[in-house]
């Protein structure tokens, strides 16, 4: 397979060589190039020989560069071909619970192992062949895997894919080859919790030390589930049972391997009305992006900023902040602590009910522009409305419902300041810096 070159980056190692837009890249150092992984892996060497084709004629170009430096070739897409879509129809899939008439990109189900390595995406393994597994092993790539259960029959049922169970063997192959894996489990009440979760964690523990971490997150259910598999959310008692089971495994893993290995998401602790664990519990926060330890990290960072702040650094400031139900009381606690010490600051914190997706969705990242407008209209918002960057999609700076930041600013008559999920940045935002 050959890949068309779209451009050569100015002043890159490939710049000034006999390479032009429209040339077809056939191989690097004799290895065929089919996608970005081939390109990155085989071009990492100091001396690279490129076989190119132009107008039916083949020619070679030799480039000497620093090891791992990019050659400087650009292609039509980042992956150099199309994204691989998911071939499952999981009973808990969030995309299947989306309302109609939204932008096309929100309905695309990604299940691309290359994005697992490059961007941290999680993959189910169901659309990978043995050749794909061999390539991952050859390139020594780490990978993030959506496991959900290690019961083959149950995995087939949960993913609505008759091959999902047999693909679990890839976990063993990766472990035997020393490939590092991060895993996630979307937990559904009375489906893969209880004894099934115990089985899954036992099986994953047998793959140590190649399993780096495991996140357990509760299923998210919107109001758009007509015709879908009947599922329920975790109540307080269910969340307590999940935490207790996981903490028992953590004790065993910590004793055997020096790591807790498996972590419940923050949502389980909040649903169970349990205190969020201390920072050391989360080790190096390996599952932060899965909502594991986010609240603890935010709180600890805010506390650090609070402790070193000088009175003269605190500006007179009046702001507001919108957040989901899940994080609301924690955000309020941080803000109230700062307001109590410095009386020249004020931040009104508002919890936003998710009318768009349904009230069972309580995370901040799924708040939409129209819910912000309808619930904050006429409220005292101060000089700026603080919003988490998790609400804003990276593909175009839009809220999930296609409202723009400008739309919300105009409707509410206030300037929006987008902040990261970072305690230092939150502290600066509410203290006028």
N, C-alpha and C positions, 0 to 999 in steps of 0.2 A: 504494500500500500504506500502511496505517496501523498504528501500534504502540500498544498499550495502556500507559498510564502506571499504575504500581503505587503510587507514593508521590512526595511532594515533600519534599526535604530541608529541614529546619528552618533558617531564616536564610539560605537560598540565594537567588540572584537571582529564582528562580521562586516562592519562598515568599510567601504573602500575595496572590498574583495569583489570577485566576479560573481556577485549575487544580486539579482534584481527582482522586483515585484513581479509575480506571475511565474517565477521558477518553481518547479516541483521538487521538494526535498524527498529523496528516495531513501537514503540511509546515512548514518553517522558511524564512522569506523566499522563499516560493514554490517551494521545492524539496521534492519528495516524500521522505519518510523511510522507509527500509526496514530499516535496521540501524544499528549503532553507528558505522560509518564516516560514513554520511550525517549522523547526529546530531552527531558531533564536528566534522565539517568545516563544516557549514552553521550551526552554533550558535556558531562561533568569533568572529563579528563583534560589535561593540559594541552595535548596535541589531538586535534580532531580533524578528520577527513570527511568532508561532506560530498555525497554523490547527488548531483542535481540534474534536472532535465529541463531544457528550454527549447521550445518549438521542435520537439521530437529528438533533439540531440542531447546526449549526456556529457557532463563534464564534472571534474572534481575540483574542490577548493579545500586547501589546507589552512587551518587557523590554529595559532598558538596563543594561549591565554592563561590566566591564573586558574587553578583548579576550582571547580564549581561555579566560576563566573558564567553568567548567561551569555550565549553567543550574540544575542541582540536581534533575533529574527521574530517577526510578528506574523500571526496567522489570523484567519477569519474569526475564530472563537478561542477563548482561553484554553478549552480542552482540546482544540484542534479537530474536534468532531462534535457530534450531537451529544447532549446529556443523556445518560441512561435513565429511563423512567422505571418506576416500580411496577412489578408484575403481580403484586399481591392485592388483595382487597380485605385488609385487616378489619376485624370487627370493631376496632377502636379508632380507626383512621380519622384524624381531625379534618383532613381535606374533604372527606366524604360528608362531613357535617357542616360544610360551608353553605351559606345562602346562595341563591342563583344570581346571575347577572353581575358578578364581580369580574375584575380583570383576569385575563387568561392565565397569567403567571401564577396566580394564587391557587389554581387547580392542578398545577403540574406536580406530580409525585416523583421526587428525586430519589433514586436509589443507586448512586454512582460511587463505586469504590474509589475512583480517582479523587473525588471530592472529599472522601473520608481522609485520605492522606494529605491533601492540599489545604482543605478548609475545615476539617474536623467534623464533617457530616457523618451521620450514622447510617449504616447499610444493613440490610437483612440477609445478604449473601445469596438470596434466591435467584438472582439473575446472573450469577457468576458461574463460569465453567471451570473445569479442572485446569485448563490452560491459564485462566485468570489467576487462580490460586497459585499456580507454579510461578507466574510472573511476579506476584506480590512477594512470594518467598525469595525468589532470585534477587529482587531489588531491595530486600530487607525493609519493607515498608511497614510502619505501624498502621493499625486499622481500628476504626470504631464500629462496633457491631450491635445492632438491635437484636437481642436474644429473645427476650420476653418469657421464654420457657425452654427448658432442655428436654421436655417430654415430647418426643417426635410427633405423636398423634395429636396432642394438644396444640403444638405449634402449627401443624397443618390446618387445624380447625380455626385457630385465632387469625391466621393469615389468609385463609381461604386459598391455599396453594398446596397441592398434593406433593410438591417437592420440598416444602419448607422443613420437614423433619429430617430428611436425609442430608440436607445441607449443613446440619449441625456437625457433621464429620469434619467440615472445614476448620472448626474450632480446634479439634484435636490436631489436624495437620499443622495449623499455625503454631500451636504450643510445642509440638515436636520439633519444629524448625526454629524455635526461639523468637517468633514474631510477637511483638507487644500488642496487646489488645485492651481497649477500654470497652466496656459493655453497658448497655442500658436495658432496663426492664420496665415496660409500661404495665402497671398492675391494675387488673380489673377485678372488682369484688366477686367472689365466688367462681372465678374462672381460673386465674393463675396465681392466686394468693394462697395462704395457708400451707397445706402439705405440698402443693405444687411449687410454691416459692422456696420452701425448704429443700425440695429436690433440686431446683435450679441452682441455688446457692451452693449446695453440696457439690454438684457437678462442676460448677465454675471453680470452686476451691481446688478441685483435683487438677486443674490446668495451671496452677501456680508453679513458678513465679511469673508466667507470661501474661496473666491477667493483671493489668495495672490498677484498674478500679471498676466498680460496678455502681451505677446509679439506679435507684428504684423510684419511679415517679408515678403518681396516680393518674388514671385515665381522665381526660378532659372531655366533657360532654356538652355540646351546644343544644339549642332548642330545635335544631334542624336535623332530627334523627328519624323522621318518618320513613318507615320501611327498612330501617337498619336493625342490626342485631340488638336485642334488648339488654341494656347495660345500666348500672347504677353507679353513683359516686360513693366514695368512702364517707361513712359517718364517723363520729368521734370514737366509738368502740372499735370499729374496723381499723381506724388509723392507729389506735393504741396497740392492737394486736400485731399490726405490721411492724411498728417500731420495736416492740418487745422481741419479735422473732429475729429481726435484723440485728438488734443489739446482742443477742445471744451468739449469733454468727461472728459478729465483730470481735467479741472476746476470744473466740477460738482462733480466728485469723490473726489477731494481734499477737497471741501467744505463739502460734506456729510460724508466722511469716513476718512479723514486725509491722504489719499494716492492718487497719480495720477493713480494708478492701471494698466493702459494700456500704453505701450511704443512702439513707432515705432523703428525699427532697424536702425542702423547707415546708412545703404544703402539708406533709404528713404531720409534722410537729405542731403546726398551727391548727389543723383540724382536730388533732388529739388534745389540744390545749396544754401542750407540753412546752417547757422552756427550750428555746433554741440552744443547742450545745455551744460550748466555748470554742474559740478559734482552733486550739490544738486538736480538737476532735476531728476537724476536717483535713488534717495533715497538710498537704500542699494544694488543697482545693482542686483535685483532679477532675471533678465533675461540676465545676462552677456553672458552666453553660447549660447544664441540665437543671438549674435551680437548686443546686445542692450547696448550701452555705452562703448563698447570696446575702441573706439578711444579716448573718453574723459578720461577714466581711464588711458590709456597708456600715454596720454599727461600730465595729472596731476602728475602722478608718475615721469615721466621724469623731469618735472618742479621742483619737490621737490628735486630730486637728483642733478639737475643743481644748485639749490640755495644753497645747503650746501657743494658743492664740493670745495676743496681747490686747488689752483694752483699746489701745489707740488704733488697732487694725480693724476694729469693728465699726462699720459705717452705718449711719442711720438708713434703714432699709425696710420697705414694706413689699412683700411678695406673696404669692400663693403657690400651692402645689397640688396637682391632681394625681391620685394613685388608685390602684385597685384595692378591693376589700382585703386581700391577703396581707399586704404590707402596711396597711393603714395605721394600725396601732403602733407599729415600730417606728414609722416615719414621725407620727405625732410625738412619740416619746423623745426622739432626738431633737425635734424642733422645740418642744417645751423646755428641754434642758437649756438650750441656747437662749431662749427668750427669758428664762428665769434669771440668768446671769447678766444678760445685756438687755436692758429695757428699751434701747433704741432700735431694736429689730422686731419685726412682726411678720410671721408667715402663716397664712390661713391654709390649712391642709384639708383637702376635700377627697372623700372616697367616692369613686365613680362606679355606679351600678352598671353592669354590662347588659344594657337592653338590646344591643345589636345581636350578640351571640346567645344571650340568655344568662340568668342570674347565677347559674352554677359555674360560670367562667369568672374567676375572681382575680386572675393575674393582671398585673399592670400592662404587660406587653400586648394584650389583646383589646385594649381600650381604643375606641374609634373616635374620629373627629366629631361625628354627629352626636355621640353620647356626651362628649365634652361640652359641646355647645348647648345641648338641651338641659344639662344639669348644672352648668356654671353660669348660665345667662342671668344677669342681674345680681350675681354674688360679688362681694368685695374681693377683687383680685390683685389689688396693689399695683405696683409699677411693672411687674412681670409675672407671668405664669410659668412655673417650672414644670417641665415634663421629662419623663425618662426617655432616653434614646431608644429604648426597647419598643416604644409605641410607633416609631417611625421606620418604615421599610427602607432598606438600603437601595432598592431598585426604584429610584425616582423621588425619594424623600416624601412619600405619601403615608398617610394612615391607612389601615387595612380597608377602609371604606372609600378610598380614593380622595378623601378630603386632603387638602394641602395645609401646611402650617399657616400659609397666608389666609386661607379660607377661615380657619379657626380664629386667627388674630382679628380679622375684620368683623366676624360675628360677635366676638366677645369684647372687642375694643381694648385689647391688651397685647403687649409684646410677649411673645413666647420665647423662653430660653430653654433649649434642649440640653440636658445634662446626662452624663454617663451614670451607670450604677456604681458610683464611686463616692465614698463617704467624704473624702477631702473636697471633691467638687460640690457635693451637696452643702457642705459647711460654708464654702466660699459663696455659693449662690444665695444662701439665706442671710449672710452677713455683709452683703454688698460688695463682694470682691469678684 
